[in-house]
């Protein structure tokens, strides 16, 4: 059984590998060759004594697919709450519980043929890459062609992966306009990623600057409230969001106006919409703008069972609305194989976990 740190995974897992593994997994889920349990959050009912307003949170998800040959259980423990920025905007914040940092989430992989535990993998690098890669698959299938200027909300950890994956699937993009509430953060992000990508990554001072003139708009934030006003969108735009209500917090990145003008809404998981009562996605259905059957899954689009875009004038939304254990199975299995080729990580005897049975 191999134990891989985030540093080990980062040495072998690329955006290309992540996109490829996830595309296969989503198609297999659509075809009945994969399974996934909806993500669950559980909060301890008492606030932390050292951090008023924050509570212990346990998150779990699991799934597997035929191509990976593994079942993954991902568990995360953290201290979660909401902070108000100097600008007045609120965002979800996770705080370190240990003096030297925060404990990582863990992904345990099990073979679906031998049943043995194969690996324990730190989840942080995988976490951001699987979200960015999933959003990129939505952009690849749904965004209008020929767009050279894109907008992005967020300048943190998730935004990094989203920008890398965006430019991979849409290499024709020449400029990305970035807004986040803290000037220093967005300007630092823009300077760093301009140097890394050779593209114009431009920090803008107002949310409107990351929407107008940008027919691809990506939200990759920890926001609690909508990032922009839907009325600013140009017809024929594609919008990505990674935040929806999760059953414990009424977070959202897109307002009702954005959803109501969409000609097409695709989600990662329809099951999670009802599991978490994601009212932002359900809004256009409840307001009669579209039917529930009109909302399709990314796997259906990738498998050719649902359209991503049928005309340049359509306004489309991809709601990357949940984390899936299936994602961790597909991506971590690939990372494990690549790490084994390079001899990375630490091995422990698998028979430590073997329970002997009587004849």
Residue pairs with C-beta under 8 A, 6 or more apart in sequence:
1 116
1 117
1 118
1 119
1 120
1 347
1 348
1 349
1 350
1 352
1 353
2 118
2 119
2 120
2 336
2 339
2 340
2 345
2 346
2 347
3 119
3 120
3 121
3 345
3 346
3 347
3 348
4 119
4 120
4 121
4 122
4 335
4 336
4 339
4 344
4 345
5 122
5 345
6 104
6 122
6 124
6 125
8 339
8 344
8 345
9 121
9 122
9 125
9 126
9 335
9 339
10 125
11 339
11 342
11 344
12 335
12 338
12 339
12 342
12 344
13 125
13 126
13 129
13 331
13 334
13 335
13 338
15 129
15 132
15 133
15 136
15 161
15 164
15 165
15 168
16 168
17 331
17 334
17 335
17 338
18 129
18 130
18 132
18 133
18 165
18 331
18 334
19 133
19 136
19 137
19 165
19 168
19 169
20 334
21 67
21 68
21 330
21 331
21 333
21 334
22 130
22 133
22 134
22 137
22 327
22 330
22 331
23 137
23 302
24 65
24 67
24 330
25 34
25 65
25 67
25 68
25 326
25 327
25 329
25 330
26 137
26 297
26 298
26 299
26 302
26 303
26 326
27 299
27 302
27 303
28 34
28 65
28 66
28 67
29 35
29 36
29 65
29 299
29 326
30 297
30 299
30 300
30 302
30 303
30 305
31 303
33 65
33 66
33 67
34 63
34 64
34 65
34 66
34 326
35 63
35 64
35 65
35 326
36 61
36 62
36 63
36 269
36 324
36 325
36 326
37 61
37 62
37 63
37 325
38 61
38 269
38 271
38 272
38 275
38 276
38 322
39 59
39 60
39 61
39 246
39 272
39 275
39 322
39 323
39 324
39 325
40 59
40 60
40 61
40 247
41 57
41 58
41 59
41 246
41 247
41 248
42 57
42 58
42 59
43 55
43 56
43 57
43 80
43 248
44 55
44 56
44 57
45 55
46 55
47 53
47 54
47 55
48 54
48 55
48 56
48 79
51 79
51 81
51 95
53 81
53 82
54 79
54 80
54 81
54 93
54 95
55 79
55 80
55 81
56 77
56 78
56 79
57 76
57 77
57 78
57 79
57 80
57 248
58 75
58 76
58 77
59 75
59 76
59 77
59 78
59 105
60 73
60 74
60 75
60 76
61 73
61 74
61 323
61 324
61 325
61 328
62 71
62 72
62 73
62 74
62 325
63 71
63 72
63 324
63 325
63 326
63 327
63 328
63 329
64 70
64 71
64 72
64 112
64 325
64 326
64 329
65 326
65 329
65 330
67 330
68 329
68 330
68 333
68 334
69 111
69 112
69 113
69 333
70 109
70 110
70 111
70 112
70 118
70 329
70 332
70 333
71 109
71 110
71 112
71 329
72 107
72 108
72 109
72 110
72 325
72 326
72 328
72 329
72 332
72 333
73 107
73 108
73 110
73 325
74 105
74 106
74 107
74 108
74 123
74 323
74 325
74 328
75 105
75 106
75 108
76 105
76 106
76 123
77 103
77 105
78 94
78 97
78 102
78 105
79 94
79 95
79 96
79 97
80 92
80 93
80 94
81 92
81 93
81 95
82 90
82 91
82 92
82 93
82 224
82 249
83 90
83 91
83 93
84 90
85 91
85 181
85 182
86 182
87 181
87 182
89 181
89 223
89 224
89 225
90 223
90 224
90 225
91 181
91 221
91 222
91 223
91 224
92 222
92 223
92 224
92 249
92 251
93 222
94 102
95 102
96 102
97 103
104 122
104 123
104 124
105 122
105 123
105 124
105 127
106 120
106 121
106 122
106 123
107 119
107 120
107 121
107 122
107 123
107 126
107 328
107 332
108 117
108 119
108 120
108 121
109 117
109 118
109 119
109 120
109 121
109 329
109 332
109 333
109 336
110 116
110 117
110 118
111 117
111 118
116 350
116 353
116 354
117 350
117 353
118 336
119 332
119 336
119 345
121 332
121 335
121 336
123 328
126 328
126 331
126 332
126 335
127 323
128 157
128 158
128 160
128 161
129 161
129 165
129 331
130 323
130 327
130 328
130 331
131 158
131 161
131 162
131 220
131 242
131 320
131 323
132 158
132 160
132 161
132 162
132 163
132 164
132 165
132 166
132 220
133 161
133 165
134 268
134 298
134 320
134 327
135 162
135 165
135 166
135 218
135 220
135 240
135 242
135 318
135 320
136 162
136 165
136 166
136 168
136 169
137 169
137 298
137 302
138 238
138 240
138 266
138 298
138 301
138 308
138 318
138 320
139 166
139 169
139 170
139 216
139 218
139 238
139 240
139 318
140 169
140 170
141 298
141 301
141 302
141 308
141 309
142 238
142 264
142 266
142 301
142 308
142 309
142 316
142 318
143 170
143 215
143 216
143 238
143 309
143 316
144 215
144 216
144 236
144 237
144 238
144 309
144 312
145 312
146 172
147 170
147 172
147 173
147 214
147 215
147 216
148 172
148 173
148 174
148 175
149 173
149 174
149 175
149 176
149 177
149 213
149 214
149 215
150 166
150 170
150 173
150 175
150 176
150 177
150 214
150 215
150 216
150 217
150 218
151 176
151 177
151 178
151 179
151 209
151 210
151 211
151 214
151 216
151 217
151 218
152 159
152 162
152 163
152 166
152 176
152 177
152 178
152 179
152 210
152 217
152 218
152 219
152 220
153 159
153 178
153 179
153 180
153 207
153 210
153 217
153 218
153 219
153 220
153 221
153 223
153 227
153 228
153 253
154 162
154 178
154 180
154 218
154 219
154 220
154 221
154 222
155 178
155 180
155 182
155 185
155 186
155 188
155 189
155 190
155 203
156 180
156 185
156 189
156 220
156 221
156 222
158 220
158 221
158 222
158 242
159 178
159 180
159 189
159 220
159 221
160 189
160 193
161 220
162 218
162 220
162 240
162 242
163 176
163 193
163 197
163 201
164 197
166 173
166 176
166 216
166 218
167 173
167 176
167 197
167 199
170 216
173 199
173 216
174 199
174 200
175 199
175 200
175 201
175 202
176 193
176 199
176 200
176 201
176 202
177 202
177 204
177 209
177 210
177 213
177 214
178 186
178 189
178 190
178 201
178 202
178 203
178 204
178 210
179 186
179 203
179 204
179 205
179 206
179 207
179 209
179 210
179 227
180 186
180 189
180 221
183 203
183 205
186 203
186 204
187 203
189 201
189 203
190 201
190 202
190 203
191 201
193 199
193 201
194 200
194 201
204 210
207 227
207 228
207 229
208 228
208 229
208 232
210 217
210 228
211 217
211 228
211 232
211 233
212 232
212 234
213 234
214 234
214 237
215 234
215 236
215 237
215 238
216 237
216 238
217 228
217 233
217 237
217 238
217 239
217 240
218 239
218 240
219 227
219 239
219 240
219 241
219 242
219 243
219 253
219 254
220 240
220 242
221 227
221 242
221 243
221 253
222 243
223 243
223 251
223 252
223 253
224 249
224 250
224 251
224 252
225 252
226 252
226 253
226 254
226 255
226 258
227 253
227 254
228 255
228 258
229 255
229 257
230 254
230 255
230 256
230 257
230 258
230 259
230 260
230 261
231 257
233 239
233 258
233 261
233 315
235 313
235 315
236 312
236 313
236 314
236 315
237 315
237 316
238 309
238 315
238 316
238 317
238 318
239 254
239 258
239 262
239 315
239 316
239 317
239 318
240 317
240 318
240 320
241 252
241 253
241 254
241 317
241 318
241 319
241 320
241 321
242 253
242 320
243 251
243 252
243 253
244 251
244 252
244 253
244 273
244 276
244 278
244 280
244 281
244 319
244 321
244 322
245 251
245 252
245 276
245 277
245 278
245 279
245 280
246 276
246 322
247 275
247 276
247 277
250 279
252 280
254 280
254 317
254 319
256 280
256 283
256 287
258 317
259 265
259 280
259 281
259 283
259 284
259 289
259 317
260 283
260 284
260 287
260 289
261 315
262 284
262 290
262 315
262 316
262 317
263 314
263 315
263 316
264 294
264 307
264 308
264 309
264 310
264 314
264 315
264 316
264 317
265 281
265 284
265 290
265 294
265 295
265 296
265 316
265 317
265 319
266 295
266 296
266 297
266 298
266 301
266 306
266 308
266 316
266 317
266 318
266 319
267 273
267 281
267 295
267 296
267 297
267 298
267 318
267 319
267 321
268 297
268 298
268 319
268 320
268 321
268 322
268 324
269 297
269 321
269 322
269 324
270 295
270 296
270 297
272 278
272 321
272 322
273 281
273 282
273 295
273 321
276 321
276 322
278 319
278 321
280 319
281 295
281 319
281 321
284 290
285 291
285 292
285 295
296 305
296 306
297 306
298 318
300 306
301 307
301 308
308 316
309 316
339 345
